[in-house]
Amino acid sequence: MSPVAPTSPVWSVLAQYYALTKPRVIQLIVFCALIGMVLAVPGVPSWHEAGKAALACLGIWLVAGAAAAFNCIIEKSIDAKMKRTAWRPTAKGQLGDRQTLLFSATLCALGSALLYFQVNPLTMWLTFATFIGYAVIYTVILKPLTPQNIVIGGASGAMPPVLGWAAMAGQVGPEALILFLIIFLWTPPHFWALAMYRVEDYRKSGLPMLPVTHGNAFTRLMVLLYTFILLAACMLPFIYGMSSWLYLGAALLLNAGFVFYAFALWREYSDALARKTFRFSLIHLSLLFAALLLDHYL
């Protein structure tokens, strides 16, 4: 029997389910969790610790994917109105609520069991709480209710390094909370930069995003102020003794870049500049955590 062609209906359905997990977002989540795992282990991890970290990454990926899929059910009508999300299988009607809910529940159950039995119960409960925070508290309650949704709901998005730390250390130390604070403060300027050049999409959707409720100028000011607060938070790993001068240099350069983009955006808005600010914010967080990782070993 010949193998199934990539264009077959089976592969098409699998691709639709995979799309529900929001792969790009999940990659960043797992990367941040992995940084938390590595920083929680002094020196080079043993084979046992590396195996545990791999299982923890898989468990976190499964539960995060479950939360993303559940989010697609709740927001399918909103997604259908927005160019950025209209392609999602739930928005297009390719996958029904029952199918998506079963998929989400299966991923959540598998991920939770893996974390509970192969990592530790604390990591499982923290990961499950993050699922509830994102899929229910943020998506169902906060997002349609307040323009501060991304600020309050950002707590669930800031949890990955805490989950990673708990997986390896069996507890949540102050270092993990510092990493949490950095992502928590990074999220609003990152997301508002996107919301500004997608403002018409959000206006059509009826969601009370900050650029819709308070206007472009106010949102730009908030982005700038948050980048200054983020700069201060990014100094904490060095101040607390988690990292050395290598990280400090990288953090100063990366935050200077973020402040530069935010300041330029505040002075004179354009969709192109908002896009560049959004893209740089992704580079900022990735390289910041990479610098922490490199500093940890050097």
Contacts in CASP RR format, 6 or more apart in sequence:
PFRMAT RR
TARGET T0000
AUTHOR 0000-0000-0000
METHOD contacts of the structure
MODEL  1
MSPVAPTSPVWSVLAQYYALTKPRVIQLIVFCALIGMVLAVPGVPSWHEA
GKAALACLGIWLVAGAAAAFNCIIEKSIDAKMKRTAWRPTAKGQLGDRQT
LLFSATLCALGSALLYFQVNPLTMWLTFATFIGYAVIYTVILKPLTPQNI
VIGGASGAMPPVLGWAAMAGQVGPEALILFLIIFLWTPPHFWALAMYRVE
DYRKSGLPMLPVTHGNAFTRLMVLLYTFILLAACMLPFIYGMSSWLYLGA
ALLLNAGFVFYAFALWREYSDALARKTFRFSLIHLSLLFAALLLDHYL
4 10 0 8 1.000
4 11 0 8 1.000
5 11 0 8 1.000
16 89 0 8 1.000
16 94 0 8 1.000
16 95 0 8 1.000
17 89 0 8 1.000
17 95 0 8 1.000
17 103 0 8 1.000
19 87 0 8 1.000
19 88 0 8 1.000
19 89 0 8 1.000
20 65 0 8 1.000
20 68 0 8 1.000
20 69 0 8 1.000
20 72 0 8 1.000
20 88 0 8 1.000
20 89 0 8 1.000
20 90 0 8 1.000
20 95 0 8 1.000
20 100 0 8 1.000
20 103 0 8 1.000
20 104 0 8 1.000
21 64 0 8 1.000
21 65 0 8 1.000
21 68 0 8 1.000
21 69 0 8 1.000
21 107 0 8 1.000
22 65 0 8 1.000
22 68 0 8 1.000
22 71 0 8 1.000
25 64 0 8 1.000
25 68 0 8 1.000
26 61 0 8 1.000
26 64 0 8 1.000
26 65 0 8 1.000
26 68 0 8 1.000
28 282 0 8 1.000
28 285 0 8 1.000
28 286 0 8 1.000
29 60 0 8 1.000
29 61 0 8 1.000
29 64 0 8 1.000
29 157 0 8 1.000
29 160 0 8 1.000
30 57 0 8 1.000
30 60 0 8 1.000
30 61 0 8 1.000
30 64 0 8 1.000
30 160 0 8 1.000
31 286 0 8 1.000
31 289 0 8 1.000
32 160 0 8 1.000
32 161 0 8 1.000
32 179 0 8 1.000
32 183 0 8 1.000
32 285 0 8 1.000
32 289 0 8 1.000
33 56 0 8 1.000
33 57 0 8 1.000
33 60 0 8 1.000
33 160 0 8 1.000
33 161 0 8 1.000
33 163 0 8 1.000
33 164 0 8 1.000
33 167 0 8 1.000
34 53 0 8 1.000
34 57 0 8 1.000
34 164 0 8 1.000
35 161 0 8 1.000
35 179 0 8 1.000
35 289 0 8 1.000
35 292 0 8 1.000
35 293 0 8 1.000
36 160 0 8 1.000
36 161 0 8 1.000
36 162 0 8 1.000
36 164 0 8 1.000
36 165 0 8 1.000
36 168 0 8 1.000
36 176 0 8 1.000
36 179 0 8 1.000
37 53 0 8 1.000
37 56 0 8 1.000
37 57 0 8 1.000
37 164 0 8 1.000
37 165 0 8 1.000
37 167 0 8 1.000
37 168 0 8 1.000
38 45 0 8 1.000
38 53 0 8 1.000
38 293 0 8 1.000
38 296 0 8 1.000
39 161 0 8 1.000
39 165 0 8 1.000
39 175 0 8 1.000
39 179 0 8 1.000
39 242 0 8 1.000
39 292 0 8 1.000
39 293 0 8 1.000
39 296 0 8 1.000
40 164 0 8 1.000
40 165 0 8 1.000
40 167 0 8 1.000
40 168 0 8 1.000
40 169 0 8 1.000
40 175 0 8 1.000
40 176 0 8 1.000
41 49 0 8 1.000
41 168 0 8 1.000
43 296 0 8 1.000
43 297 0 8 1.000
44 297 0 8 1.000
45 53 0 8 1.000
49 168 0 8 1.000
52 118 0 8 1.000
52 119 0 8 1.000
52 167 0 8 1.000
52 168 0 8 1.000
53 167 0 8 1.000
53 168 0 8 1.000
55 114 0 8 1.000
55 118 0 8 1.000
55 119 0 8 1.000
56 115 0 8 1.000
56 119 0 8 1.000
56 123 0 8 1.000
56 163 0 8 1.000
56 164 0 8 1.000
56 167 0 8 1.000
56 168 0 8 1.000
58 111 0 8 1.000
58 114 0 8 1.000
59 110 0 8 1.000
59 111 0 8 1.000
59 112 0 8 1.000
59 114 0 8 1.000
59 115 0 8 1.000
59 119 0 8 1.000
59 127 0 8 1.000
60 111 0 8 1.000
60 115 0 8 1.000
60 127 0 8 1.000
60 160 0 8 1.000
60 163 0 8 1.000
60 164 0 8 1.000
60 167 0 8 1.000
62 107 0 8 1.000
62 108 0 8 1.000
62 110 0 8 1.000
62 111 0 8 1.000
62 114 0 8 1.000
63 107 0 8 1.000
63 108 0 8 1.000
63 111 0 8 1.000
63 112 0 8 1.000
63 115 0 8 1.000
63 127 0 8 1.000
63 128 0 8 1.000
63 130 0 8 1.000
63 131 0 8 1.000
64 130 0 8 1.000
64 131 0 8 1.000
65 104 0 8 1.000
65 107 0 8 1.000
66 103 0 8 1.000
66 104 0 8 1.000
66 105 0 8 1.000
66 106 0 8 1.000
66 107 0 8 1.000
66 108 0 8 1.000
66 111 0 8 1.000
66 131 0 8 1.000
66 135 0 8 1.000
67 104 0 8 1.000
67 108 0 8 1.000
67 130 0 8 1.000
67 131 0 8 1.000
67 134 0 8 1.000
67 135 0 8 1.000
69 100 0 8 1.000
69 103 0 8 1.000
69 104 0 8 1.000
69 107 0 8 1.000
70 100 0 8 1.000
70 101 0 8 1.000
70 104 0 8 1.000
70 131 0 8 1.000
70 135 0 8 1.000
70 139 0 8 1.000
71 134 0 8 1.000
71 135 0 8 1.000
71 139 0 8 1.000
72 79 0 8 1.000
72 88 0 8 1.000
72 89 0 8 1.000
72 90 0 8 1.000
72 91 0 8 1.000
72 100 0 8 1.000
73 90 0 8 1.000
73 97 0 8 1.000
73 100 0 8 1.000
73 101 0 8 1.000
73 104 0 8 1.000
74 135 0 8 1.000
74 139 0 8 1.000
74 140 0 8 1.000
75 85 0 8 1.000
75 139 0 8 1.000
76 88 0 8 1.000
76 90 0 8 1.000
76 91 0 8 1.000
76 93 0 8 1.000
76 97 0 8 1.000
77 91 0 8 1.000
78 85 0 8 1.000
78 205 0 8 1.000
78 206 0 8 1.000
78 207 0 8 1.000
79 85 0 8 1.000
79 86 0 8 1.000
79 88 0 8 1.000
79 90 0 8 1.000
79 91 0 8 1.000
80 86 0 8 1.000
80 91 0 8 1.000
80 92 0 8 1.000
81 201 0 8 1.000
81 204 0 8 1.000
81 205 0 8 1.000
82 198 0 8 1.000
82 201 0 8 1.000
82 202 0 8 1.000
82 204 0 8 1.000
82 205 0 8 1.000
83 198 0 8 1.000
83 201 0 8 1.000
84 198 0 8 1.000
84 201 0 8 1.000
85 91 0 8 1.000
86 92 0 8 1.000
89 95 0 8 1.000
89 100 0 8 1.000
90 96 0 8 1.000
90 97 0 8 1.000
90 100 0 8 1.000
95 103 0 8 1.000
108 128 0 8 1.000
108 131 0 8 1.000
111 127 0 8 1.000
112 124 0 8 1.000
112 127 0 8 1.000
112 128 0 8 1.000
115 123 0 8 1.000
115 124 0 8 1.000
115 127 0 8 1.000
115 167 0 8 1.000
116 124 0 8 1.000
119 167 0 8 1.000
120 166 0 8 1.000
120 167 0 8 1.000
120 170 0 8 1.000
122 166 0 8 1.000
122 170 0 8 1.000
122 171 0 8 1.000
122 172 0 8 1.000
123 163 0 8 1.000
123 164 0 8 1.000
123 166 0 8 1.000
123 167 0 8 1.000
123 170 0 8 1.000
126 159 0 8 1.000
126 162 0 8 1.000
126 163 0 8 1.000
126 166 0 8 1.000
126 172 0 8 1.000
127 159 0 8 1.000
127 163 0 8 1.000
130 156 0 8 1.000
130 157 0 8 1.000
130 159 0 8 1.000
130 163 0 8 1.000
133 153 0 8 1.000
133 155 0 8 1.000
133 156 0 8 1.000
134 153 0 8 1.000
134 156 0 8 1.000
134 157 0 8 1.000
137 153 0 8 1.000
137 156 0 8 1.000
138 149 0 8 1.000
138 152 0 8 1.000
138 153 0 8 1.000
138 154 0 8 1.000
138 156 0 8 1.000
142 148 0 8 1.000
142 149 0 8 1.000
142 152 0 8 1.000
142 153 0 8 1.000
143 149 0 8 1.000
143 207 0 8 1.000
144 206 0 8 1.000
144 207 0 8 1.000
144 208 0 8 1.000
145 208 0 8 1.000
146 152 0 8 1.000
146 208 0 8 1.000
147 208 0 8 1.000
147 209 0 8 1.000
147 210 0 8 1.000
147 212 0 8 1.000
147 213 0 8 1.000
147 214 0 8 1.000
148 210 0 8 1.000
149 208 0 8 1.000
149 209 0 8 1.000
150 187 0 8 1.000
150 188 0 8 1.000
150 191 0 8 1.000
150 192 0 8 1.000
150 209 0 8 1.000
150 210 0 8 1.000
151 187 0 8 1.000
151 188 0 8 1.000
154 184 0 8 1.000
154 187 0 8 1.000
154 188 0 8 1.000
155 184 0 8 1.000
157 183 0 8 1.000
157 184 0 8 1.000
157 187 0 8 1.000
158 180 0 8 1.000
158 181 0 8 1.000
158 182 0 8 1.000
158 183 0 8 1.000
158 184 0 8 1.000
158 187 0 8 1.000
159 180 0 8 1.000
160 183 0 8 1.000
161 176 0 8 1.000
161 179 0 8 1.000
161 180 0 8 1.000
161 183 0 8 1.000
161 289 0 8 1.000
162 172 0 8 1.000
162 176 0 8 1.000
162 177 0 8 1.000
162 179 0 8 1.000
162 180 0 8 1.000
164 176 0 8 1.000
165 172 0 8 1.000
165 173 0 8 1.000
165 175 0 8 1.000
165 176 0 8 1.000
165 179 0 8 1.000
166 172 0 8 1.000
166 176 0 8 1.000
169 176 0 8 1.000
174 240 0 8 1.000
175 237 0 8 1.000
175 240 0 8 1.000
175 242 0 8 1.000
178 233 0 8 1.000
178 236 0 8 1.000
178 237 0 8 1.000
178 240 0 8 1.000
178 242 0 8 1.000
179 237 0 8 1.000
181 233 0 8 1.000
181 236 0 8 1.000
182 230 0 8 1.000
182 233 0 8 1.000
182 234 0 8 1.000
182 236 0 8 1.000
182 288 0 8 1.000
183 285 0 8 1.000
185 226 0 8 1.000
185 229 0 8 1.000
185 230 0 8 1.000
185 233 0 8 1.000
186 230 0 8 1.000
186 281 0 8 1.000
186 284 0 8 1.000
186 285 0 8 1.000
188 222 0 8 1.000
188 223 0 8 1.000
188 226 0 8 1.000
189 222 0 8 1.000
189 223 0 8 1.000
189 226 0 8 1.000
189 227 0 8 1.000
189 230 0 8 1.000
189 258 0 8 1.000
189 262 0 8 1.000
189 277 0 8 1.000
189 281 0 8 1.000
190 278 0 8 1.000
190 281 0 8 1.000
190 282 0 8 1.000
190 285 0 8 1.000
192 210 0 8 1.000
192 211 0 8 1.000
192 219 0 8 1.000
192 222 0 8 1.000
192 223 0 8 1.000
193 223 0 8 1.000
193 265 0 8 1.000
193 274 0 8 1.000
193 275 0 8 1.000
193 277 0 8 1.000
193 278 0 8 1.000
193 281 0 8 1.000
194 274 0 8 1.000
194 278 0 8 1.000
195 202 0 8 1.000
195 209 0 8 1.000
195 210 0 8 1.000
195 211 0 8 1.000
195 219 0 8 1.000
196 211 0 8 1.000
196 216 0 8 1.000
196 219 0 8 1.000
196 220 0 8 1.000
196 269 0 8 1.000
196 271 0 8 1.000
196 274 0 8 1.000
197 271 0 8 1.000
197 274 0 8 1.000
197 275 0 8 1.000
197 278 0 8 1.000
199 209 0 8 1.000
199 211 0 8 1.000
199 212 0 8 1.000
199 216 0 8 1.000
202 209 0 8 1.000
202 211 0 8 1.000
202 212 0 8 1.000
203 212 0 8 1.000
206 212 0 8 1.000
210 218 0 8 1.000
210 219 0 8 1.000
210 222 0 8 1.000
211 219 0 8 1.000
216 269 0 8 1.000
217 269 0 8 1.000
220 262 0 8 1.000
220 265 0 8 1.000
220 266 0 8 1.000
220 269 0 8 1.000
221 266 0 8 1.000
223 262 0 8 1.000
223 265 0 8 1.000
223 266 0 8 1.000
223 277 0 8 1.000
224 259 0 8 1.000
224 262 0 8 1.000
224 263 0 8 1.000
224 265 0 8 1.000
224 266 0 8 1.000
226 262 0 8 1.000
227 255 0 8 1.000
227 258 0 8 1.000
227 259 0 8 1.000
227 262 0 8 1.000
228 259 0 8 1.000
230 255 0 8 1.000
230 258 0 8 1.000
231 255 0 8 1.000
231 258 0 8 1.000
231 259 0 8 1.000
234 251 0 8 1.000
234 254 0 8 1.000
234 255 0 8 1.000
234 288 0 8 1.000
235 248 0 8 1.000
235 251 0 8 1.000
236 242 0 8 1.000
237 243 0 8 1.000
237 247 0 8 1.000
237 251 0 8 1.000
237 292 0 8 1.000
238 244 0 8 1.000
238 245 0 8 1.000
238 247 0 8 1.000
238 248 0 8 1.000
238 251 0 8 1.000
242 292 0 8 1.000
243 291 0 8 1.000
243 292 0 8 1.000
243 295 0 8 1.000
243 296 0 8 1.000
244 295 0 8 1.000
246 291 0 8 1.000
246 294 0 8 1.000
246 295 0 8 1.000
246 298 0 8 1.000
247 291 0 8 1.000
247 292 0 8 1.000
247 294 0 8 1.000
247 295 0 8 1.000
249 291 0 8 1.000
250 287 0 8 1.000
250 288 0 8 1.000
250 291 0 8 1.000
250 295 0 8 1.000
251 288 0 8 1.000
251 291 0 8 1.000
254 283 0 8 1.000
254 284 0 8 1.000
254 287 0 8 1.000
254 288 0 8 1.000
254 291 0 8 1.000
255 284 0 8 1.000
257 280 0 8 1.000
257 284 0 8 1.000
258 280 0 8 1.000
258 281 0 8 1.000
258 284 0 8 1.000
261 273 0 8 1.000
261 276 0 8 1.000
261 277 0 8 1.000
261 280 0 8 1.000
262 277 0 8 1.000
264 273 0 8 1.000
265 273 0 8 1.000
265 274 0 8 1.000
265 277 0 8 1.000
END
